Structure formats: C-alpha cells, structure tokens
Amino acid sequence: MHTHDRTAAAAAAAAAATATATATDATPSAREWWEARYAERDGIWSGRVNAVLASVTWGLPVGRALDLGCGEGGDVVWLAGQGWDVTGIDLSVTALQRGSRAAVATGVEDRTAFVAADLARWDTAERFDLVTASFLQSWPVEIPRAEILRRAAGFVASGGHLLVTAHAAPPHDDLPPELHGYRFPSPDDDLAALQLDDRWDVLVAEVRPRTAATPEGDAHEVLDSVVLARRTR
C-alpha cells in the first residue's frame, strides 16, 4: 500500500507528523504531557508486540490495519512484519518518529504509515480489516476514550475485526497519587462505550491474566480487559 524507499519513508513520516501536530492541536495538554513523557528517555516501551494482539491476530487473513494510540509503533511494526498494511495514529510526534525509524530498521516501512492526530477528531474514508486500540489509557491527563472507541468501530470494514485491550487493574503496585482515583475499565465498560449494534458479533469479552516485568526485571501478574468483535455487515 505504502511504496517509497527507506529514507523517504522516515522523512515523510516525520514531516507529516510535525505538520499534522501543528494543524491539529485539539488536546494540547494531553499532547504536551505525552511529548514530555517520551522525552524522558530514548524508549518508553519495549518495542515488542502486545501479547493480546499477537494471540488474537494469529490466523487472521492479513489486510489493512489501523492502530489507535500506537505510541512508538511496536504493534505497527509487528503487524507489518506479518504482512499487514498498517497505519498508526498517536498524539506524540516524538513517539511516531521512533516508530518510523523502527519500521525502517525492520525493513517494513513500505507497509507502514504514521500520522500525528487527535483521535477524537481524526477521520478517514478508508476502512480497515483490523482496528486495534491497545492500552489506550491516558493519565493523569485524560482523553475522551469512550468517544474514541465509538469512532473506532466506524473504521472497521465489513468482515473486519475490532480489538480493544486495556489495563483492567493497576499495572504495577507503585502507582502515582494521581492514579489512585482512576477507574480501570472492564470488558463490560468497553462494550458499553463501543455501543455495538446487530451488525457485530462479540467474539471475546473477558479479563485475561498476563505475566509482565517491572522496569527492574521482576515478574508480576497483570490483568488485561480484552474485547474482540467482528463486523458482520
């Protein structure tokens, strides 16, 4: 889908991200907070694919994918490596530039595109075989998550899948004070936010345990809320 050489891919993604960020500043406080977060060090996330995404997409026919809140592009790059044509959307230009570089380094830049945008306003006429939102949770600066999820359902093509994965409980014990009042979503919460009608089959709505590692390398169990739905028509 996206055909350009490696150098052009990285440059174009960075330029497009900068231009879009300048023109689309619907939630500047969230954008500024995440830019500062990503500026803390060279890489915030592991760069590995999210475990739920890897397990759910196993065996699905590849096609066009959309990753909402893609961060540094770990899921985008992994999906592209499986043969998907992937668009990643995020508020942070810094994160998207890292994603673009990772795509180039992995040799999948021809199947990836990164766009800086406010997900509450971003729109496209394109429809996707897979739309995924993995841990689309922002604190202490909140985003209109329920609205974003409702809009995400509209980007799914007939026969396509929508995957929403969220922290269902605190991801670690050392929570900052601003998180003490945060309500972690359940599968029922996310289904209510999605407002799916009879054009959808809900395939999965459950909480799954997962073993994660702390920054110090210690293993601990976390809980993921997983909702997977297929658009039937």
C-alpha positions as CSV (number, residue, x, y, z in Angstrom):
1,M,0.0,0.0,0.0
2,H,2.7,2.5,1.0
3,T,5.5,2.4,-1.6
4,H,8.6,4.6,-1.0
5,D,12.2,4.0,-0.2
6,R,13.5,3.8,3.4
7,T,14.9,7.3,3.6
8,A,11.8,8.9,2.1
9,A,9.6,6.8,4.4
10,A,11.3,8.1,7.6
11,A,11.5,11.7,6.3
12,A,7.9,11.7,5.1
13,A,6.5,10.3,8.3
14,A,8.4,12.8,10.5
15,A,7.3,15.7,8.2
16,A,3.7,14.6,8.1
17,A,3.6,14.1,11.9
18,T,5.0,17.6,12.5
19,A,2.6,19.2,10.1
20,T,-0.4,17.4,11.5
21,A,0.6,18.1,15.1
22,T,0.8,21.8,14.2
23,A,-2.6,21.9,12.5
24,T,-4.5,19.6,14.8
25,D,-4.0,20.6,18.4
26,A,-7.4,19.6,19.8
27,T,-6.0,18.3,23.1
28,P,-2.8,20.3,23.7
29,S,-2.5,19.3,27.4
30,A,-2.5,15.6,26.5
31,R,-0.1,16.2,23.6
32,E,2.3,18.2,25.8
33,W,2.1,15.6,28.6
34,W,2.9,12.7,26.3
35,E,5.7,14.6,24.5
36,A,7.3,15.3,27.8
37,R,6.9,11.6,28.8
38,Y,8.5,10.4,25.6
39,A,11.3,12.9,26.0
40,E,12.3,11.4,29.4
41,R,14.4,8.8,27.6
42,D,15.1,7.2,24.2
43,G,12.4,4.5,24.5
44,I,9.4,4.3,26.9
45,W,8.1,0.9,25.8
46,S,9.7,-2.4,25.0
47,G,9.1,-2.3,21.2
48,R,7.6,-5.8,21.4
49,V,4.1,-6.6,20.2
50,N,1.4,-6.6,22.8
51,A,0.6,-10.2,23.8
52,V,-3.1,-10.0,23.3
53,L,-2.7,-8.6,19.8
54,A,-0.3,-11.3,18.8
55,S,-2.6,-14.1,20.0
56,V,-5.8,-12.6,18.6
57,T,-4.5,-11.9,15.1
58,W,-2.9,-15.4,14.8
59,G,-4.6,-17.0,11.8
60,L,-6.5,-13.9,10.6
61,P,-6.1,-13.2,6.9
62,V,-3.8,-10.2,6.5
63,G,-5.1,-6.9,5.1
64,R,-5.3,-3.3,6.2
65,A,-4.8,-2.5,9.9
66,L,-5.3,0.6,12.0
67,D,-3.6,1.0,15.4
68,L,-5.1,3.8,17.5
69,G,-2.7,5.2,20.1
70,C,0.2,3.4,18.5
71,G,2.9,5.0,20.7
72,E,6.4,4.1,19.5
73,G,5.0,1.7,16.9
74,G,5.8,-1.7,18.4
75,D,2.4,-3.2,17.3
76,V,2.5,-1.4,13.9
77,V,5.9,-2.8,13.1
78,W,5.0,-6.3,14.2
79,L,1.8,-6.3,12.2
80,A,3.6,-5.1,9.1
81,G,6.1,-7.9,9.6
82,Q,3.2,-10.3,9.4
83,G,2.2,-8.8,6.0
84,W,-0.4,-6.2,7.1
85,D,-0.5,-2.7,5.7
86,V,-0.7,-0.6,8.9
87,T,-1.5,3.0,9.8
88,G,-0.6,4.1,13.3
89,I,-2.1,7.2,14.9
90,D,-0.9,8.9,18.0
91,L,-0.7,12.4,19.6
92,S,3.1,12.3,20.1
93,V,5.3,13.3,17.2
94,T,8.3,12.0,19.1
95,A,6.8,8.6,19.5
96,L,5.8,8.4,15.8
97,Q,9.3,9.4,14.7
98,R,10.6,6.4,16.8
99,G,8.0,4.2,15.2
100,S,9.0,5.3,11.7
101,R,12.7,4.6,12.5
102,A,11.8,1.1,13.8
103,A,9.9,0.4,10.6
104,V,12.9,1.4,8.5
105,A,15.2,-0.7,10.7
106,T,13.0,-3.7,10.4
107,G,12.5,-3.3,6.7
108,V,8.7,-2.9,6.8
109,E,8.5,0.9,6.0
110,D,6.7,0.1,2.7
111,R,3.7,-1.3,4.7
112,T,3.5,1.4,7.4
113,A,2.3,4.9,7.8
114,F,2.4,7.1,10.9
115,V,0.0,10.0,11.5
116,A,0.0,12.5,14.4
117,A,-3.6,13.4,15.2
118,D,-6.2,13.8,17.9
119,L,-8.1,10.5,17.8
120,A,-11.3,12.3,18.9
121,R,-11.2,14.2,15.6
122,W,-9.2,12.2,13.2
123,D,-11.2,10.7,10.4
124,T,-10.7,8.8,7.2
125,A,-12.8,7.3,4.4
126,E,-10.6,4.2,4.4
127,R,-12.0,1.1,6.1
128,F,-9.8,-1.5,7.8
129,D,-9.8,-5.2,8.2
130,L,-8.4,-4.8,11.7
131,V,-8.7,-1.9,14.1
132,T,-6.8,-2.2,17.4
133,A,-6.6,0.0,20.5
134,S,-4.1,-1.4,22.9
135,F,-3.9,0.2,26.4
136,L,-5.4,3.5,25.1
137,Q,-5.4,5.0,28.6
138,S,-4.0,8.3,29.4
139,W,-3.2,9.6,32.9
140,P,-3.0,11.9,34.6
141,V,-4.2,13.9,31.6
142,E,-7.4,12.1,30.3
143,I,-8.6,11.7,26.7
144,P,-12.2,11.1,25.6
145,R,-11.6,7.4,25.5
146,A,-15.3,6.3,25.2
147,E,-15.8,8.6,22.2
148,I,-12.6,7.4,20.6
149,L,-13.7,3.8,20.9
150,R,-17.1,4.5,19.4
151,R,-15.5,6.2,16.4
152,A,-13.0,3.3,16.1
153,A,-15.9,0.9,15.4
154,G,-16.8,3.0,12.4
155,F,-13.4,2.4,10.8
156,V,-13.9,-1.4,10.6
157,A,-14.7,-2.9,7.2
158,S,-17.4,-5.5,6.7
159,G,-15.9,-8.8,7.9
160,G,-13.2,-7.0,9.8
161,H,-12.3,-7.1,13.5
162,L,-12.1,-4.6,16.3
163,L,-9.7,-5.3,19.2
164,V,-9.7,-3.3,22.4
165,T,-7.2,-4.2,25.1
166,A,-6.9,-2.2,28.3
167,H,-5.4,-2.4,31.8
168,A,-8.2,-3.9,33.9
169,A,-6.3,-3.3,37.1
170,P,-3.2,-1.3,38.2
171,P,-0.3,-2.5,36.0
172,H,2.0,-2.2,39.0
173,D,1.9,-1.5,42.7
174,D,3.8,1.7,42.8
175,L,1.0,4.0,41.4
176,P,1.4,7.7,41.4
177,P,-1.1,9.7,43.6
178,E,-3.0,10.9,40.5
179,L,-3.9,7.3,39.6
180,H,-5.5,6.4,43.0
181,G,-8.9,7.6,41.8
182,Y,-8.6,6.2,38.2
183,R,-11.3,3.7,37.2
184,F,-9.8,0.8,35.2
185,P,-12.2,-0.4,32.5
186,S,-13.8,-3.8,32.5
187,P,-14.9,-5.6,29.3
188,D,-18.5,-4.6,30.0
189,D,-17.4,-0.9,30.3
190,D,-15.7,-1.0,26.9
191,L,-18.7,-2.8,25.3
192,A,-20.9,-0.1,26.7
193,A,-18.5,2.6,25.3
194,L,-18.5,0.9,21.9
195,Q,-22.3,0.8,21.6
196,L,-22.1,-2.1,19.0
197,D,-25.4,-2.9,17.2
198,D,-26.6,-6.0,15.5
199,R,-24.1,-5.7,12.7
200,W,-21.5,-7.0,15.1
201,D,-20.6,-10.3,16.7
202,V,-18.8,-10.1,20.0
203,L,-16.2,-12.9,20.0
204,V,-14.3,-12.2,23.2
205,A,-15.2,-10.1,26.3
206,E,-13.1,-11.2,29.2
207,V,-10.3,-10.3,31.6
208,R,-7.1,-12.2,30.9
209,P,-4.1,-12.5,33.3
210,R,-0.7,-11.8,31.9
211,T,2.8,-12.0,33.3
212,A,4.7,-8.8,32.9
213,A,8.1,-7.4,34.0
214,T,8.8,-4.4,36.1
215,P,11.5,-1.9,35.0
216,E,13.8,-3.7,37.4
217,G,13.0,-7.0,35.6
218,D,10.8,-8.6,38.3
219,A,7.9,-10.7,37.0
220,H,4.4,-10.0,38.2
221,E,0.9,-10.7,37.1
222,V,-1.3,-8.0,35.5
223,L,-4.9,-8.2,34.2
224,D,-6.0,-7.2,30.7
225,S,-9.5,-6.4,29.6
226,V,-10.0,-7.8,26.2
227,V,-12.9,-7.1,23.8
228,L,-12.8,-8.6,20.3
229,A,-15.7,-8.1,17.9
230,R,-16.3,-8.9,14.2
231,R,-18.3,-6.7,11.9
232,T,-20.6,-9.0,10.0
233,R,-22.0,-6.4,7.6
